[in-house]
Amino acid sequence: MFTMIRNALMSLLFFTVLTGLLYPLAVTGIAQVFFQHLANGSMIMKNGKAVGSALIGQQFDDPRYFWGRPSATTPYPYNGSSSSGSNLGPNNPDLLKSVRSRINALRSADPGNTAKIPVDLVTASGSGLDPHVSPAAAEYQVSRVAKSRRLNEARIREAVKQNTGERLFGVIGEPVVNVLQLNLTLDKLK
């Protein structure tokens, strides 16, 4: 009996060290050597200071900037420690009310824009943290941003094109525009 208890405790100690210490250290070390930018949160730097992550959206409501997907996180938008969707179904009155509110905000920010509003500008993603919008959502906002910045729409479209990511391996997913990177590109335009 003593031998079985000793073997069980030795196994517990061995696997605790292996899976609780050595494995995490090895994975962290490999990530820091080969994928340092990703392992450290994909931070976006401006003048040597972190201004955000390429993986987590941020709130933009100034008409000079592109607006991202709405966030459903609580208690404030884009709360990285509270990643979640709203869990509201398509017929839920609260969802319909918030979508109408977002449509009204987009229309009042750019009253001359009569184009159809892309769905990703009025609905939150499953995580509530999506940093991307579709190229259609970016295109919808080009005229508002160009007017606010007093720039030619062609220059704004070029910035959108520069910040549009392609499909993975050319076939997986859809092209997306990272809103933070796009807005930082706009800040560099004169």
Contacts in CASP RR format, 6 or more apart in sequence:
PFRMAT RR
TARGET T0000
AUTHOR 0000-0000-0000
METHOD contacts of the structure
MODEL  1
MFTMIRNALMSLLFFTVLTGLLYPLAVTGIAQVFFQHLANGSMIMKNGKA
VGSALIGQQFDDPRYFWGRPSATTPYPYNGSSSSGSNLGPNNPDLLKSVR
SRINALRSADPGNTAKIPVDLVTASGSGLDPHVSPAAAEYQVSRVAKSRR
LNEARIREAVKQNTGERLFGVIGEPVVNVLQLNLTLDKLK
28 39 0 8 1.000
31 38 0 8 1.000
31 39 0 8 1.000
32 39 0 8 1.000
37 43 0 8 1.000
41 53 0 8 1.000
41 55 0 8 1.000
42 53 0 8 1.000
42 54 0 8 1.000
42 55 0 8 1.000
43 50 0 8 1.000
43 52 0 8 1.000
43 53 0 8 1.000
43 54 0 8 1.000
44 50 0 8 1.000
44 51 0 8 1.000
44 52 0 8 1.000
44 53 0 8 1.000
44 54 0 8 1.000
44 180 0 8 1.000
44 181 0 8 1.000
44 184 0 8 1.000
45 51 0 8 1.000
46 184 0 8 1.000
51 180 0 8 1.000
51 184 0 8 1.000
52 58 0 8 1.000
52 180 0 8 1.000
53 131 0 8 1.000
54 131 0 8 1.000
54 178 0 8 1.000
54 180 0 8 1.000
54 181 0 8 1.000
55 129 0 8 1.000
55 131 0 8 1.000
56 78 0 8 1.000
56 80 0 8 1.000
56 129 0 8 1.000
56 131 0 8 1.000
57 68 0 8 1.000
57 69 0 8 1.000
57 71 0 8 1.000
57 78 0 8 1.000
57 129 0 8 1.000
57 130 0 8 1.000
57 131 0 8 1.000
57 179 0 8 1.000
57 180 0 8 1.000
58 78 0 8 1.000
58 131 0 8 1.000
58 179 0 8 1.000
58 180 0 8 1.000
59 71 0 8 1.000
59 77 0 8 1.000
59 78 0 8 1.000
60 66 0 8 1.000
60 67 0 8 1.000
60 68 0 8 1.000
60 179 0 8 1.000
60 183 0 8 1.000
61 67 0 8 1.000
62 148 0 8 1.000
63 109 0 8 1.000
63 110 0 8 1.000
63 144 0 8 1.000
63 145 0 8 1.000
63 147 0 8 1.000
63 148 0 8 1.000
64 145 0 8 1.000
64 148 0 8 1.000
64 149 0 8 1.000
64 186 0 8 1.000
65 145 0 8 1.000
65 183 0 8 1.000
65 186 0 8 1.000
66 133 0 8 1.000
66 138 0 8 1.000
66 141 0 8 1.000
66 145 0 8 1.000
66 177 0 8 1.000
66 179 0 8 1.000
66 182 0 8 1.000
66 183 0 8 1.000
66 186 0 8 1.000
67 106 0 8 1.000
67 121 0 8 1.000
67 141 0 8 1.000
67 179 0 8 1.000
68 121 0 8 1.000
68 130 0 8 1.000
68 131 0 8 1.000
68 133 0 8 1.000
68 137 0 8 1.000
68 179 0 8 1.000
69 120 0 8 1.000
69 121 0 8 1.000
69 123 0 8 1.000
69 124 0 8 1.000
69 125 0 8 1.000
69 128 0 8 1.000
69 130 0 8 1.000
69 132 0 8 1.000
69 133 0 8 1.000
69 137 0 8 1.000
70 77 0 8 1.000
70 98 0 8 1.000
70 102 0 8 1.000
70 121 0 8 1.000
70 122 0 8 1.000
70 123 0 8 1.000
70 124 0 8 1.000
70 128 0 8 1.000
71 77 0 8 1.000
71 78 0 8 1.000
71 79 0 8 1.000
71 124 0 8 1.000
71 128 0 8 1.000
71 129 0 8 1.000
71 130 0 8 1.000
72 84 0 8 1.000
72 85 0 8 1.000
72 86 0 8 1.000
72 124 0 8 1.000
72 126 0 8 1.000
72 128 0 8 1.000
73 79 0 8 1.000
73 80 0 8 1.000
73 82 0 8 1.000
73 83 0 8 1.000
73 84 0 8 1.000
73 85 0 8 1.000
73 128 0 8 1.000
73 129 0 8 1.000
74 82 0 8 1.000
74 84 0 8 1.000
75 82 0 8 1.000
78 128 0 8 1.000
78 129 0 8 1.000
80 129 0 8 1.000
83 127 0 8 1.000
83 128 0 8 1.000
83 129 0 8 1.000
84 126 0 8 1.000
84 127 0 8 1.000
84 128 0 8 1.000
85 124 0 8 1.000
85 125 0 8 1.000
85 126 0 8 1.000
85 127 0 8 1.000
85 128 0 8 1.000
86 94 0 8 1.000
86 95 0 8 1.000
86 98 0 8 1.000
86 124 0 8 1.000
88 94 0 8 1.000
88 95 0 8 1.000
89 95 0 8 1.000
99 122 0 8 1.000
99 123 0 8 1.000
102 121 0 8 1.000
102 122 0 8 1.000
103 117 0 8 1.000
103 122 0 8 1.000
106 113 0 8 1.000
106 117 0 8 1.000
106 121 0 8 1.000
106 122 0 8 1.000
106 140 0 8 1.000
107 113 0 8 1.000
107 117 0 8 1.000
109 144 0 8 1.000
110 141 0 8 1.000
110 143 0 8 1.000
110 144 0 8 1.000
110 147 0 8 1.000
112 143 0 8 1.000
113 140 0 8 1.000
113 143 0 8 1.000
113 144 0 8 1.000
115 140 0 8 1.000
117 140 0 8 1.000
118 133 0 8 1.000
118 134 0 8 1.000
118 136 0 8 1.000
118 137 0 8 1.000
118 140 0 8 1.000
120 130 0 8 1.000
120 133 0 8 1.000
120 134 0 8 1.000
120 137 0 8 1.000
121 133 0 8 1.000
121 137 0 8 1.000
121 140 0 8 1.000
121 141 0 8 1.000
124 130 0 8 1.000
131 178 0 8 1.000
131 179 0 8 1.000
131 180 0 8 1.000
132 176 0 8 1.000
132 177 0 8 1.000
132 178 0 8 1.000
132 179 0 8 1.000
133 176 0 8 1.000
133 177 0 8 1.000
133 179 0 8 1.000
134 174 0 8 1.000
134 175 0 8 1.000
134 176 0 8 1.000
134 177 0 8 1.000
135 160 0 8 1.000
135 164 0 8 1.000
135 175 0 8 1.000
135 176 0 8 1.000
135 177 0 8 1.000
137 177 0 8 1.000
138 160 0 8 1.000
138 164 0 8 1.000
138 177 0 8 1.000
138 182 0 8 1.000
139 157 0 8 1.000
139 160 0 8 1.000
142 153 0 8 1.000
142 156 0 8 1.000
142 157 0 8 1.000
142 160 0 8 1.000
143 153 0 8 1.000
145 151 0 8 1.000
145 156 0 8 1.000
145 186 0 8 1.000
146 152 0 8 1.000
146 153 0 8 1.000
146 155 0 8 1.000
146 156 0 8 1.000
149 156 0 8 1.000
149 186 0 8 1.000
149 189 0 8 1.000
151 189 0 8 1.000
155 189 0 8 1.000
156 186 0 8 1.000
159 182 0 8 1.000
159 185 0 8 1.000
159 186 0 8 1.000
159 189 0 8 1.000
160 177 0 8 1.000
160 182 0 8 1.000
162 185 0 8 1.000
163 177 0 8 1.000
163 178 0 8 1.000
163 181 0 8 1.000
163 182 0 8 1.000
163 185 0 8 1.000
164 175 0 8 1.000
164 176 0 8 1.000
164 177 0 8 1.000
165 175 0 8 1.000
165 176 0 8 1.000
165 177 0 8 1.000
165 178 0 8 1.000
166 175 0 8 1.000
167 173 0 8 1.000
167 174 0 8 1.000
167 175 0 8 1.000
END
